[in-house]
Amino acid sequence: MNNSGEKNIILNSIADGVFTVDMDFRITSMNRAAEAILGIEEKDAVGRLCFEIFHANICEHSCALKETLDTGNNIINKTIYIVNSGGERVPISVSTALLKNGKGDVIGGVETFRDITAIETLRKEIESSYTFEDIVSKNKVMRELFGILPDIATSDSSVLIEGSSGTGKELIARAIHSLSNRKTKPLVVINCAAVPDNLLESELFGYKAGAFTDAKKDKPGKIALAEGGTLFLDEIGEISPAIQVKLLRFIQEREYEPLGGVSTVKSNVRIIAATNKILTEEVRGGNFREDLYYRINVINIRLPALRERKEDIPFLIKHFIHKFNVLKGKNIEGVSDDVMNILMNHDYPGNIRELENIIEHAFVLCREPYIRQLHLPNHFKNIVTPLHDNLTLEEMERIYILKALEKNSWNRKNTAKDLGIDTTTLWRKIKNLKIAKE
């Protein structure tokens, strides 16, 4: 066996992805792990520019390979994000080095990388540090929201997020904070419905020692803890008229008095509020102050219920299966056709949270590669699904993309924009799913 063959065996036996480029950044080789992570075969990658394959967040402005070729310095374990051939955003850790021939001449660069999705998933579960890129949706209303979310984040205006329970209001609030100029400061969350009214004032504004019998020392409130950052008031529609008055004064004046205090405290905090109620109706019914409503409703975001965005169900199922595989140490591949049909036809009064709970329930019982009907909660077990409605995730995705292409008269650029993916990703999906214009 020659040296080249031995090198290929070694490269293909390691778990890290490896690829090499020439001095023009065209790919010259790629191992099997790289093929798996990127979702593309070596024969389809060789000869193409590396940024055409990687679609990394550093390709345009701070390419790791370019830095190594320019300076000769290796880069070790730099965390970046790529977009694979399936259009999925994948976190990876990359290392780069110069590629030299037998004479010691530099002939290109080599990059090794590993998929750190599992590590990132665990970190985000612990820190709850999600961004809008972690919100799974192909729905047109949601994609339009994603387009304006960075502008909303940098505006520093108060935001009111409306939507039924389980639609992801807190996730949107965290995304706004993470995209804002306040992202290095705290995001403090308080669920107004979970705190008794007689305690909510002290929870928000804090108290001074001696303010009441058990107040042995000063305690800062949520507003003080959020200083310089963001205060997320979840279920704001539940607060009493008395607290509404105090909250209105704080938002208007940007100052407050802790319980038992004798002087006001200045505050620099952005307010994001959320409610599952229709606050305009609460205002008309005299349950919510109109002036407070207009103070918190400078920017309004309405999140659609899951029954209004059913095209997202297959993607959310895939997302939750991946998440629970990481968290629970399993390797479930997907759901059976009849389960997909059942979940597509359910109305989800509990919205995305309900779907997540269904998948988590199935994970407890499932010891097979695919979640089947017997693994679902009891109220799903007697549902009979017609055979003609049984569709795999790939078949559903194919139908969804085909409809989008037809809607846009097969204009790929407009279709990709509608789907929220780039044109290269759409081209790959059309090829992989064998979509053709009839």
N, C-alpha and C positions, 0 to 999 in steps of 0.2 A: 504493500500500500504506500502511495507517495505521501509527501508531507502535506499536500493540499487536502487529500482525503482524510488524513488524521486530524487536521485542523477542523474540518467540517464536522467530524464525529464529535470532537470535543465541544465545539460551539453549539451543536444541536442537543447536547446532553445537559446543558446548564439551563437553569430556570430564568435567568435574566435575558432580556432581549438585547441583541447585539446587531448593529448595522454599521457599514463603512461607507464613506463618501470619497469621491475624488476632489481635486482642488476646485472644481466648479460646483461642488455640493450636490453632485449627482450620485445616487445610491449605486454602489458596486457589489454589495453583498448583504445578506440578512439571514439570521438564524431562525429556527422554528419557533422559538419563544417570542421573537419579534413579530413573526407572522400571526401568532395567536393573539397577542396583545393589540396589534394594529388592525387585525381582521383583513389582512391582504397577503397574498402569496408572493414569494420572492420574485418569481418570474414577472409579476405585474408591477413590481416596485423598481427593479434594477433599471437604471438609465434615467429614472425620473428624479426631479429635484426633491430634496428631502422634505421641504416645507409642503410639497404637494401631497405627501403621505402622512406627515405628522400632524399638520393643522394645530400646532402647539401655540399656547398663549405667548410664547417668547419669540416665535419665528420672525415676526416683523421688526422688532426693536432690540432684542437682546439675545440673539441666537447663541446658545452655549458652544456649539461647534465652531461658529465663526470667531468667537472670542478666543478659543483654543488655537485655531489656525492663525489668527492675527498675532497673538501674544506668546504662543508656545506653552501657556500655563494650562495645566489640567483643571477640570472642574469636577468636584466630588459631591455626589448626592444632593443635587439641586432639585427641589420639588417644583414641578410644572404640571400643566394640564394639557392633554391632547384630545383630539376628537377622532375616534376610530372610524372604520368604514361603515359602521352601523349608525353613525351620527351621535354616539354616546360620548359624553365628556368623562375622560379617565385621568385620575391623578397618577403621575409616575414620578419616580426619583431617577435623575439622569447623572451620568458621569461621562466625561469626554477626555480624549487624549489624541495626540498626533499619531498618524499612521505612517510608518517609515518602511522603505524597502531594505533589502539586504545590505545595501551600501550606506544606509543611514540617511538617505535623502527623504524629505517629507513628501509623500505622494497623496496625502489626504487626511481624513480624520476618522476616528472610531468613537461610537457612542454606545454605552451600555445603559439599559434602563429596566426598571422593575415596576410592576403594577402595585400601587400602594392603596388601592381602593378600600381594602379591609381596614387598614390602619386609619385612613381618613374617616371612614364610616364610624368607627369606634370613637375617634376623637370628637366628631361632631355630636354623637350621642351624649358624650360626657359634658362637652362645653355648650351644647345647643347653639353652636356658631354657624348657622346656616345662612347661605346667600340666596339670591333669587335664582341662581343657576341650579340650585338644589330643588327647585319647585318643578315638579313634573307636569307638563301640560302641552298639548297640541291644540287646545281650544283657541279659537280666534280671539275671543274676549280676553283670555288670559295672556295670549301672545301680545296683544295690543298693550296690556298692562305692563308686561315685561319691557316693552319698548319705551314707556315713559317713566318706569320706576327709578332709573338713575336721576332723572330730572326732579322727580318728587323728593328723592333722598337728599339732594343737594340744596333744595329750596329752603329748608329749615322751618317751613310752615307747619302748623298743626294739621294732623291727618285723622280722618274718621274712616275706619274700615268696617263696612257693613256686610253681614252674611250670616247664614244659618250656622248653628253649632257644628263644628267639625269640618268647615270649609278651608281652614288653614290661615285664619286671621293672624295668629301669633307668628306664624312662619313669615308672612308678608311684613309684619312689623319688624321682625329680626332682620329681614332682607333690607328694608329701608335703612335701618340703623347701620348695617354693615357696609352700605354703599355711601353713607353720609360722611360729612367732615367730622362727625362726632364718634366715628367708629372706634377710636382708641380710648374713648371714655365709656363708662358703664351703660348698659341697657338694663333698666330695672323694671321688673314686671310685677303688677299687683292685680289680682282678680277681685274686682269690687264685689262680685256676687258671693265670694267665698269668705269674706271678712264681715262679721257682725257690725251693724251700723254704729254701735257704741264704741267699737274699736277702730273703725276705719279712719276716723279723724287723726288719732294718734299714730296709726300706721303710715298715713300720708305725710303728716306734718311733724311727727316726732313730739317729744315732750321734755320738759325740764324737771330736774329732781325736785320732789315735793309737790308736783302738779296734782297728784292724787296719792292715796294711802300707800300703794305699792311702788311708787316711783322713787326708788332709792338713789338713782343717778340719771343723768341726761341720757336720752336715747334718740339718735337721729332717725328721721322718718324716711320714707321711700324717696321723697323729693330731694332730700340732702344727699342720699346715697347715689342718686342719679346725676349729681352736679356735673355740668359740662357735657352730659350725655343725653340719654333719651329715657323718658318715663312712659311705659306702656300701661294704659288703664284699660284692662280687659273687662268686658261686660259693664261698661260705664252706664248703661241704661238702668242698672239696678240701684244706683246710689240715691239716698234720700234727699228731699228738698233742702234740708239743713246743710248737708255736705256739698250739695250743688252750689249753694251761695258761697261757701268758703273756697271751693275749687274755682269758681268764676273769678273771684277776687285775685286768687293766685295767678291765673292765666292772664288777667288784664294788667295787673301791676307787676308781675314777675317778682313778687315778694310774699312772705307769709309769716305767721307767728306760731311757733311751736306751743303746744299746750303748756300753760303755766309760765310762758315767756312774757317779758315786758317790752321787748323790742322786736322789730321786724327783721327778717333775714332775706337778703337779696338772693335771687336764684337764676341760674342760666341752664334751663332744662327744656328740651323739646318734648312736646306732648303728642303721643300717638294714642288714639282711643279706638276701641272696638266694641261692637254690640251685635247681638243676634236679634234685637228688636228693631222695629221700624220707628226711628226716633221722631220722624215728622208726626206720626200718629200719637206718640207719647206726648209731644208738645201740644197737639190739638186737644188731647185729653187732660191737660194740666198736670201731667206726671213728670214732665221734664222741662226745665226752663228754656225758653226760646233764645235768650241772650247767650246762655252757655252752649246751646246747640250750635249757634253760628260761630262761636269762638273755637270750638273743636272741629268744625266742619269746613275749614278753609279749603282743604283738599279732600275729596270724597272718593273712596274706592269701594266698589261693590263686588264681592266675590260670588260667582254663580254657584248654585248647588251642583252636586255631582250629577244629578239627573239631567241638568242642563248642559253637561259636558261629557256625555257618555263615550265620546271618542277617546277620552283620556283613560278609560278603565283598563284596557290592555296594558298601557304604559305604566299605570300605577301598580297593577298586579306585578309586573316585571320588576318594578322598583322595590316593592315591599318584599318580594321573594329574595331579591339580592340582599336587601338590608337584613332580613332575618337569617339568611344563610351565614352572614358574617357574625351576627350577634349570638346565634344559637349553635354555631359550629356544624351546620348541616350542608347538604349539597343537593337541594331540591331544584329541579330544572325548570318546572313550570306547572301549569294546570292542565287537566284533561279538557277535551273539547266540550263535554257536557257541562263541566264546571265553568268554563269560559262563557258558555251560553247562559247559564243560570245567573252569573254575576253581571253579565251585560243587560239582563232583563230586570234586575232588581232596582227598586226606586231609591234606596239609600236615604232614609230619613235622617240617619246619623252622618251622612256625607262621607268625606274621605276617611275620617277617623273610623267610621263603621267598616269600610272596606279593609283598612289596616287591621282592625280587630278580627275580621273574618279570616284574613291570611294568617295572622298570628295563631288563632285557634287551630287552623288546619296544620300549622307547623308542629303543634304539640302532638297531634295524632298521626301525622304522616311519616311513614318509614319507607316510602317508595320514591322513585325519581319524580313522579308527578302527583300533584294534589288531585284527589278524586272526590266524588260527591259524598262518600262516607266520611270524609275528613272535615266536612263543613259543619257549622252549628246545626242543631236539630231541626230548626224551622226550614232548612234548605234540603233536607234529606228526602222528602217525598215529592219533590218537584220533578215532573217528567218533561224532558226536553225533546222537541221534534228533531229527527235526524238531519233534515235539510238545513237546520240552523247551526249545526256543529261546525265550528270554524277554529282553526289553529290561530295562534297569535300572528304567524307570518301571513296567513290568508286574510286576516282582518286588516293587517297593515297594508297588504297589497290592495285591498278594496278601498281603503282610506286614501292611499296615494293616487290610485286610479281616478277616484272621484275628484280629487283636488286638481289633477291634470286636466280632466275633462272640463271642470269649472273654469280653468284658466286657458282653455283652448290649446292645451298641450305646450303652453309657454313655460319652459322649465324655470326661468328666472322668477317669474311671478308665482309659480307653484311653490318653489322653494321658500319664497318670502312668506307665503300663506302658511306653510307648514312650520316655519321658524327654524329652517335648516339651511345650510349653504348649498349651492348648486352642485358642487362636487359630491356631497353626501347624497343628494337626490339622485344624481346620475348613477352612483353605486347601488342605491336601493332599487332603481329601475332595472339595472342589470341583474342584481342578485335575485330579485323577485320575479324576473322574466316578464316585466310589464311591457306590452306592445300596443300601439295604436291600431285598433281594428279598422 
